[in-house]
Amino acid sequence: MASHSKFFSPIEAPIDFDSIKNLTTVEAKAVDQLIIDELSSDVILINEMSHYIISSGGKRLRPMLLLLAAKALGGVNDHHLIIAAVIEFIHTATLLHDDVVDDSELRRGKESANAVWGNAASVLVGDYLYCSAFKMMIRTGNMRVMEILSQTTTAIAEGEVLQLLNCNNPATTEDKYLEVIARKTAILFSAATQLSAVIGAASSKMEEGLTKYGQHLGIAFQLIDDALDYKSNKEELGKNLGDDLAEGKPTLPLIYAIQNGSENEARLISDAIRNGNREAFNEVYAVVQKIKAIEYTEHLAQAEAQKAIKALDLLPNSIYKDALVSLAKFSVQRNY
């Protein structure tokens, strides 16, 4: 495996996420107000659940990407704010549906919505958020924006189904795994950055670069998420360690360990995936560490982050471009 030194130095100072976030404070408050306004419903349960998950401490990374990219291109307008809120609604809806499919009990360190209100309510409120997102995007009057977002939500749904097909299947390949995260996770990152360019009427080359930036950043982000399930702790991660294994998800650390472990080690991990066996976590963890599957996953994430940074070459120099570069680095440095 290639050395990480060709990418980011291990002694590089940690990225200060809050300092990046502060660059969009004013715009983010406007987006938050839009979200609050749109969540207003005369159905009390919708209000309760929507506010619970929207205010549960997420990074608001996807709307922040849209706002930073817009500022790097020259400025944020009302349509940027609307679509930033739309992006967050879509993301939140996918979280509600994910937790039902995965039977998750924790989300961002709190009880998941389905654990509090049940699966049926979570699915229906997730649907409500999708509907709200599409209602909002119409306000832009921009067919291209609506086309990109409809394609994005379709790809997310396809990614969810592909992941479901891969569950409890230890024969899942690295390519199949990467296809899932490209559709399920990276597509919303790339939509956020692409839409900043579309709304800002940027050149096609600039739009292409920002789309690629979001795509590679999203892949890097998910790779690190999957690595953290085997190296972080419950408090930092905001969910139970071993959740991926318990759900029978063949994530890259497991796929790599199966491919590169001994016959007995491969059988151990394959059986754990097939049976969704959390009880085998410690044994699986030991193999993953021995095979250096985490390092392999992090190496791929580093490569994706570097591709994201390269995609910003056409963007004019500014503190906002610097922030986008820093976010790519943060995506592979983080431990939560």
C-alpha positions as CSV (number, residue, x, y, z in Angstrom):
1,M,0.0,0.0,0.0
2,A,1.3,3.5,-0.9
3,S,2.4,5.8,1.8
4,H,0.0,8.6,3.0
5,S,2.9,11.1,2.8
6,K,2.1,11.9,-0.8
7,F,-1.2,13.3,0.4
8,F,-1.5,15.1,3.7
9,S,1.3,15.1,6.3
10,P,0.4,13.3,9.5
11,I,1.9,16.2,11.4
12,E,-0.3,18.8,9.7
13,A,-2.3,20.8,12.2
14,P,-5.9,19.6,12.8
15,I,-8.5,21.6,10.9
16,D,-10.6,24.0,13.0
17,F,-14.1,23.1,11.8
18,D,-15.7,26.0,13.8
19,S,-13.5,28.6,12.1
20,I,-14.8,27.3,8.7
21,K,-18.3,27.2,9.9
22,N,-18.0,30.9,11.1
23,L,-17.5,32.0,7.5
24,T,-21.1,31.3,6.7
25,T,-22.7,32.3,10.1
26,V,-25.0,35.0,8.7
27,E,-26.2,32.9,5.8
28,A,-26.5,29.7,8.0
29,K,-28.8,31.6,10.4
30,A,-31.0,32.6,7.4
31,V,-31.1,28.9,6.3
32,D,-32.0,27.8,9.8
33,Q,-34.9,30.3,9.9
34,L,-36.1,29.0,6.6
35,I,-36.0,25.4,8.0
36,I,-37.9,26.5,11.1
37,D,-40.5,28.3,9.0
38,E,-41.0,25.3,6.7
39,L,-41.3,22.8,9.5
40,S,-44.4,24.6,10.8
41,S,-47.3,22.2,10.6
42,D,-50.7,21.9,12.3
43,V,-49.9,18.2,12.8
44,I,-48.1,18.2,16.2
45,L,-46.2,15.0,15.7
46,I,-44.6,16.4,12.5
47,N,-43.4,19.5,14.4
48,E,-42.1,17.4,17.3
49,M,-40.2,14.9,15.2
50,S,-38.9,17.4,12.6
51,H,-37.5,19.8,15.2
52,Y,-36.0,16.8,17.2
53,I,-33.9,15.6,14.4
54,I,-33.1,18.9,12.7
55,S,-31.9,20.3,16.0
56,S,-30.0,17.2,17.1
57,G,-26.5,18.6,16.6
58,G,-25.5,17.8,13.0
59,K,-22.7,19.6,11.3
60,R,-25.0,21.1,8.6
61,L,-22.1,20.2,6.3
62,R,-24.0,19.9,3.1
63,P,-25.7,23.3,3.2
64,M,-22.4,24.8,4.4
65,L,-20.7,23.4,1.3
66,L,-23.3,25.1,-0.9
67,L,-22.9,28.4,0.9
68,L,-19.1,28.3,0.9
69,A,-19.0,27.4,-2.8
70,A,-21.5,30.2,-3.6
71,K,-19.4,32.7,-1.7
72,A,-16.2,31.5,-3.5
73,L,-18.1,32.2,-6.8
74,G,-19.0,35.7,-5.7
75,G,-21.9,35.7,-3.3
76,V,-25.0,34.1,-1.9
77,N,-28.5,35.0,-3.1
78,D,-32.0,34.0,-1.9
79,H,-32.1,30.9,-4.1
80,H,-28.9,29.7,-2.6
81,L,-30.5,29.9,0.8
82,I,-33.6,28.1,-0.3
83,I,-31.7,25.2,-1.8
84,A,-29.3,25.0,1.2
85,A,-32.5,24.4,3.3
86,V,-33.8,21.9,0.7
87,I,-30.5,20.0,0.8
88,E,-30.7,19.7,4.6
89,F,-34.3,18.5,4.4
90,I,-33.4,15.8,2.0
91,H,-30.4,14.8,4.1
92,T,-32.6,14.7,7.2
93,A,-35.3,12.6,5.5
94,T,-32.7,10.1,4.5
95,L,-31.5,9.8,8.1
96,L,-35.0,9.1,9.3
97,H,-35.4,6.4,6.7
98,D,-31.9,5.0,7.3
99,D,-32.5,4.5,11.0
100,V,-35.7,2.6,10.3
101,V,-34.0,0.3,7.7
102,D,-31.0,-0.2,10.0
103,D,-33.1,-0.4,13.2
104,S,-30.7,2.1,14.8
105,E,-31.2,3.3,18.3
106,L,-28.7,6.2,18.3
107,R,-28.2,9.1,16.0
108,R,-25.7,11.8,16.8
109,G,-25.4,10.6,20.4
110,K,-29.2,10.9,21.1
111,E,-32.0,8.4,20.8
112,S,-32.9,8.0,17.1
113,A,-36.4,9.3,16.1
114,N,-37.6,5.8,15.4
115,A,-36.5,4.7,18.9
116,V,-38.6,7.6,20.4
117,W,-41.7,7.6,18.1
118,G,-41.5,4.3,16.3
119,N,-40.8,3.2,12.7
120,A,-44.1,4.2,11.1
121,A,-43.9,7.8,12.3
122,S,-40.3,8.1,11.2
123,V,-41.0,6.9,7.7
124,L,-44.0,9.2,7.3
125,V,-42.2,12.3,8.7
126,G,-39.3,11.5,6.4
127,D,-41.8,11.5,3.5
128,Y,-43.1,14.9,4.8
129,L,-39.6,16.3,4.7
130,Y,-39.1,15.1,1.1
131,C,-42.4,16.7,0.1
132,S,-41.4,20.0,1.9
133,A,-38.1,20.0,0.0
134,F,-39.7,19.7,-3.4
135,K,-42.3,22.3,-2.5
136,M,-39.5,24.7,-1.6
137,M,-37.3,24.1,-4.6
138,I,-40.2,25.1,-6.9
139,R,-39.7,28.7,-5.6
140,T,-36.5,29.0,-7.5
141,G,-38.4,28.6,-10.8
142,N,-35.3,27.0,-12.1
143,M,-35.9,23.8,-14.1
144,R,-32.2,22.8,-14.0
145,V,-32.2,23.0,-10.2
146,M,-35.3,20.9,-10.0
147,E,-33.8,18.4,-12.5
148,I,-30.6,18.0,-10.5
149,L,-32.4,17.5,-7.2
150,S,-34.9,15.0,-8.6
151,Q,-32.0,13.0,-10.1
152,T,-30.2,13.3,-6.7
153,T,-33.1,11.9,-4.7
154,T,-33.6,9.1,-7.2
155,A,-29.9,8.2,-6.9
156,I,-30.1,8.2,-3.1
157,A,-33.0,5.8,-3.2
158,E,-31.2,3.5,-5.6
159,G,-28.2,3.6,-3.3
160,E,-30.3,2.6,-0.4
161,V,-31.7,-0.3,-2.3
162,L,-28.3,-1.4,-3.5
163,Q,-27.0,-1.3,0.1
164,L,-30.0,-3.4,1.2
165,L,-29.1,-6.0,-1.4
166,N,-25.5,-6.0,-0.2
167,C,-26.5,-6.5,3.5
168,N,-25.5,-9.8,5.0
169,N,-23.6,-10.6,1.8
170,P,-19.8,-11.2,2.5
171,A,-19.2,-11.6,-1.2
172,T,-19.8,-7.9,-1.8
173,T,-16.9,-6.4,-3.7
174,E,-15.0,-3.1,-3.2
175,D,-16.5,-1.9,-6.5
176,K,-20.1,-2.6,-5.4
177,Y,-19.4,-0.9,-2.0
178,L,-18.1,2.2,-3.7
179,E,-21.1,2.3,-6.1
180,V,-23.4,2.3,-3.0
181,I,-21.6,5.2,-1.3
182,A,-21.3,7.2,-4.6
183,R,-25.1,7.0,-4.9
184,K,-26.2,7.0,-1.3
185,T,-23.8,9.6,0.2
186,A,-21.6,11.4,-2.3
187,I,-24.5,12.4,-4.6
188,L,-25.9,14.9,-2.1
189,F,-22.5,16.5,-1.5
190,S,-22.0,16.9,-5.2
191,A,-25.5,18.2,-5.7
192,A,-24.9,20.9,-3.0
193,T,-21.7,22.2,-4.7
194,Q,-23.0,21.8,-8.2
195,L,-26.2,23.8,-7.4
196,S,-24.1,26.6,-5.9
197,A,-22.7,27.0,-9.4
198,V,-26.0,26.5,-11.3
199,I,-27.8,29.1,-9.1
200,G,-24.8,31.5,-9.4
201,A,-24.8,31.1,-13.2
202,A,-21.1,30.0,-13.2
203,S,-19.4,28.6,-16.2
204,S,-19.8,25.0,-17.2
205,K,-16.2,24.3,-16.3
206,M,-16.6,25.8,-12.9
207,E,-19.8,23.8,-12.4
208,E,-18.0,20.6,-13.4
209,G,-15.1,21.3,-11.0
210,L,-17.4,22.0,-8.1
211,T,-19.5,18.9,-8.9
212,K,-16.4,16.7,-8.8
213,Y,-15.3,18.4,-5.6
214,G,-18.5,17.4,-3.9
215,Q,-18.5,13.9,-5.3
216,H,-14.9,13.1,-4.1
217,L,-15.5,14.8,-0.8
218,G,-18.6,12.8,-0.2
219,I,-16.8,9.5,-0.9
220,A,-13.9,10.5,1.4
221,F,-16.4,11.4,4.1
222,Q,-18.2,8.0,3.9
223,L,-15.0,6.1,3.8
224,I,-13.9,7.7,7.1
225,D,-17.4,7.1,8.6
226,D,-17.0,3.4,7.9
227,A,-13.5,3.3,9.2
228,L,-14.6,5.1,12.4
229,D,-17.0,2.2,13.2
230,Y,-13.8,0.2,13.9
231,K,-11.6,2.8,15.6
232,S,-13.6,5.5,17.4
233,N,-15.7,5.3,20.5
234,K,-19.4,5.6,21.2
235,E,-19.2,9.1,22.7
236,E,-17.3,10.6,19.7
237,L,-19.1,8.6,17.1
238,G,-22.6,9.3,18.4
239,K,-23.7,5.7,17.7
240,N,-22.9,2.3,19.0
241,L,-19.6,0.8,17.9
242,G,-20.2,-2.3,15.8
243,D,-23.5,-1.0,14.4
244,D,-22.4,-1.7,10.9
245,L,-21.4,-5.3,11.7
246,A,-24.7,-5.8,13.6
247,E,-26.6,-4.6,10.5
248,G,-24.6,-7.0,8.3
249,K,-23.1,-4.2,6.3
250,P,-20.0,-5.2,4.3
251,T,-18.2,-1.9,4.6
252,L,-14.7,-1.5,3.1
253,P,-12.7,-2.4,6.3
254,L,-14.5,-5.8,6.3
255,I,-14.3,-6.3,2.6
256,Y,-10.5,-5.7,2.6
257,A,-10.0,-7.9,5.7
258,I,-11.9,-10.8,4.0
259,Q,-9.8,-10.4,0.8
260,N,-6.5,-10.2,2.7
261,G,-6.9,-12.3,5.8
262,S,-6.3,-16.0,6.3
263,E,-8.9,-18.5,5.4
264,N,-10.0,-18.7,9.0
265,E,-10.1,-14.9,9.4
266,A,-12.1,-14.5,6.2
267,R,-14.6,-17.1,7.4
268,L,-14.9,-15.4,10.8
269,I,-15.8,-12.1,9.2
270,S,-18.0,-13.6,6.5
271,D,-20.0,-15.4,9.2
272,A,-20.3,-12.2,11.2
273,I,-21.6,-10.3,8.2
274,R,-24.0,-13.1,7.1
275,N,-25.5,-13.3,10.6
276,G,-25.2,-9.6,11.7
277,N,-23.3,-10.8,14.7
278,R,-22.3,-7.9,17.0
279,E,-21.1,-10.5,19.5
280,A,-18.2,-11.2,17.2
281,F,-17.1,-7.5,17.1
282,N,-14.0,-7.9,19.2
283,E,-12.7,-10.8,17.2
284,V,-13.5,-9.1,13.9
285,Y,-11.9,-5.9,15.2
286,A,-8.7,-7.8,16.0
287,V,-8.5,-9.1,12.4
288,V,-9.3,-5.7,10.9
289,Q,-6.5,-4.2,12.9
290,K,-4.1,-7.0,12.1
291,I,-4.8,-6.8,8.3
292,K,-4.5,-2.9,8.5
293,A,-7.9,-2.6,6.9
294,I,-8.5,0.8,8.6
295,E,-5.2,2.1,7.1
296,Y,-6.3,0.9,3.7
297,T,-9.7,2.6,4.0
298,E,-8.1,5.8,5.2
299,H,-5.6,5.7,2.3
300,L,-8.5,5.6,-0.2
301,A,-10.2,8.4,1.7
302,Q,-7.0,10.5,1.5
303,A,-6.8,9.9,-2.3
304,E,-10.5,11.0,-2.7
305,A,-9.9,14.2,-0.6
306,Q,-6.9,15.0,-2.7
307,K,-9.0,14.6,-5.9
308,A,-11.6,17.0,-4.3
309,I,-8.9,19.6,-3.7
310,K,-7.6,19.2,-7.2
311,A,-11.1,19.8,-8.6
312,L,-11.0,23.3,-7.1
313,D,-8.1,24.5,-9.3
314,L,-10.3,26.7,-11.5
315,L,-11.8,28.5,-8.5
316,P,-10.3,31.9,-7.8
317,N,-8.2,32.2,-4.7
318,S,-10.2,33.4,-1.6
319,I,-10.8,32.5,2.0
320,Y,-13.8,30.5,0.9
321,K,-11.7,28.4,-1.5
322,D,-9.3,27.8,1.3
323,A,-12.2,26.8,3.5
324,L,-13.3,24.2,0.9
325,V,-9.8,22.8,0.8
326,S,-9.8,22.7,4.6
327,L,-13.1,20.8,4.6
328,A,-11.6,18.2,2.3
329,K,-8.7,17.8,4.9
330,F,-11.2,17.8,7.8
331,S,-13.2,15.0,6.2
332,V,-10.2,12.6,6.6
333,Q,-8.8,14.0,9.9
334,R,-12.0,13.8,11.9
335,N,-12.8,11.3,14.6
336,Y,-16.6,11.9,14.7
